[in-house]
Amino acid sequence: MNRILANVLLVFALALTIDCCITEYRPDFTLEVATIQRDGVSVSLDEKDVAFRWSVTRSDIKVAIHNRTANPLVVQWPSAIFVDFVGSSHRFGPRTGPEVVEVGQESVEVVYPKDFEYARIGRWAVRSFQPSLPTISSLDTSVAEEFGRAHVGDEAKIILPIIVGGVPRTYVFSVRTTAFRISRICVS
């Protein structure tokens, strides 16, 4: 009898050491830069003087800025602003000073709203700026799906001042949620 009890206790102790998983669901949004304005006028991401390529993920923003002018560009990172999905403004990190992009060169930067809190995703802490992403995801997939559907089309903005040939320009980029998928995460 003691042998059976010892085996039961051993199995129970082993089960406790193996991660038990409480599953939660959350919508993961696809984010894309949809439109651009320069000094209040709609322009293309692939302008004659300056071209932009954006990659927006749930934790950071990658931008490639190509200088096609005959003069260096000065990207004014200290004045750049991210206006989030609820209208609050945030400075960018990790850049703290202006950046010079030489003639014919391309600068590739990974930036993020520097005062954003890290969100807990299961066991990992990640920076996140998805629209009103709840701190705790739902145990019910239908709640996560409803939340996702309600926030497709939400818009944030990136305001990026650049000096081109000595002339200040303000570029405003629209970041939109275009789709979502439901992710299943283990939170325990």
Summary of the structure (lengths in Angstrom):
residues: 188
radius of gyration: 22.7
end to end distance: 34.3
largest distance: 87.9
contacts: 511
relative contact order: 0.26
helix: 16%
strand: 50%
